[in-house]
């Protein structure tokens, strides 16, 4: 995992992991509301022309102890 700090102060993290599954299965898990909801937080995507254009996540404060 690498951390990048830009001159503006913006930070980003990049991580690579290998996961079991076909590219199509992995894409569904990371790029669709039901997929993300199954491993992260409840998420809904609004789609237009079959492409996600907005997402809504349940308030994280409700999910934390």
Secondary structure, DSSP 8 states (H G I E B T S, - for coil): -EEEE-TTS-EEEE-----SS-HHHHHHHHHSHHHHHHHSS-EEEEEETTEEEEEEE--HHHH--
